[in-house]
């Protein structure tokens, strides 16, 4: 085998459009390009000229599935610029908002997008309702997702594009009756989450590649708001210092900004958080997930799935505790005079650290802004890991198998989610393609614009 080019088009189980090119020469991966190819939407440009009060709702439209993460980050940036210190009750409500988001979002990813791979199914709804295990998992998936949705609705008003959280506080507050209902629903879903953790703890998928991990770690507990930015090599950064350690990296083939740390790729997300702060998890979580937690810290990228499952359990356990011990009372939104300033908001979105920056004048009008999302930070790391997946199997496996292994790896990162009929299309080009020169039953596409060789095949 001399040269193989793999092109992966239409990666549809992520939010937006992405593609990947892999070049192999003499059995060695020589180039990987993971490109975010969705057209730029200019959200940060559209911020300019708006009043700061409109920014959280505006930036939540960046992403539907984790819109509440953008709401929280934008509010944090605005409050930093205005010098607002919120009440302890508001901080609890924001914790709950994030727990609802994480529970729902992780459940969607793990059950609907990852679980079919473990059972050799094309989709979650293909599970056999007559098989006891698959029947149970079908119901588990919807029960866990529903618990997260209802927690978000109770606390934040909606599970997407939340309406209750605003700069300086909340507009409405959970009722005791609503809290009691959420508690019972989360208690009922907890055994399902334990089954989920067990499944992913036994998952045989494996890719170890030494990389750096980074996350925002609160001081008092495991969570997604507050604290400092920590790396696995011991560096600690204040939130305002994010530009001192994030190195913007231009990838000319991608519409998205990529980032490195000290010249190297790094990973953000659930795996980074559990690696760095598993000792801060809720006591009930640590007790129930004790065996799974022995696997961390881990460099197996597929353990990001397991880490997400553990985070669902933590979010349920801490939410039950907060709702059981707190009576929420109406309180006014904190308002302060407008002032010129720069604000930084950093939170842990489901997929990793999310940065918002806003610059306002003394009338509260936005003059500049910046948003750095987790997928951009993971982009270079994904490329490195794809090379590590492909190289050992390029000469022995079929093109379908290689494409599926790349697909599973990208999915483990949970780069962002949207529903699609398929995950990716693989284009194979090159002469002397060894075992990949066979048709394997797929139709040729001689007119595809990326067809540069005689062995072009769609998978």
Secondary structure as GFF3:
##gff-version 3
##sequence-region A 1 459
A	DSSP	beta_strand	3	9	.	.	.	ID=ss1
A	DSSP	beta_strand	18	25	.	.	.	ID=ss2
A	DSSP	beta_strand	28	36	.	.	.	ID=ss3
A	DSSP	alpha_helix	43	47	.	.	.	ID=ss4
A	DSSP	three_ten_helix	52	54	.	.	.	ID=ss5
A	DSSP	alpha_helix	55	60	.	.	.	ID=ss6
A	DSSP	alpha_helix	67	82	.	.	.	ID=ss7
A	DSSP	alpha_helix	88	107	.	.	.	ID=ss8
A	DSSP	pi_helix	108	114	.	.	.	ID=ss9
A	DSSP	alpha_helix	115	118	.	.	.	ID=ss10
A	DSSP	three_ten_helix	124	126	.	.	.	ID=ss11
A	DSSP	alpha_helix	132	156	.	.	.	ID=ss12
A	DSSP	beta_strand	165	166	.	.	.	ID=ss13
A	DSSP	beta_strand	169	170	.	.	.	ID=ss14
A	DSSP	alpha_helix	176	201	.	.	.	ID=ss15
A	DSSP	beta_strand	212	217	.	.	.	ID=ss16
A	DSSP	beta_strand	228	231	.	.	.	ID=ss17
A	DSSP	beta_strand	236	237	.	.	.	ID=ss18
A	DSSP	three_ten_helix	239	241	.	.	.	ID=ss19
A	DSSP	alpha_helix	242	245	.	.	.	ID=ss20
A	DSSP	beta_strand	247	249	.	.	.	ID=ss21
A	DSSP	beta_strand	258	260	.	.	.	ID=ss22
A	DSSP	beta_strand	266	267	.	.	.	ID=ss23
A	DSSP	alpha_helix	270	277	.	.	.	ID=ss24
A	DSSP	three_ten_helix	278	280	.	.	.	ID=ss25
A	DSSP	alpha_helix	283	288	.	.	.	ID=ss26
A	DSSP	alpha_helix	290	293	.	.	.	ID=ss27
A	DSSP	alpha_helix	303	325	.	.	.	ID=ss28
A	DSSP	beta_strand	341	349	.	.	.	ID=ss29
A	DSSP	beta_strand	352	360	.	.	.	ID=ss30
A	DSSP	beta_strand	366	372	.	.	.	ID=ss31
A	DSSP	alpha_helix	374	391	.	.	.	ID=ss32
A	DSSP	alpha_helix	399	413	.	.	.	ID=ss33
A	DSSP	beta_strand	425	429	.	.	.	ID=ss34
A	DSSP	three_ten_helix	434	437	.	.	.	ID=ss35
###
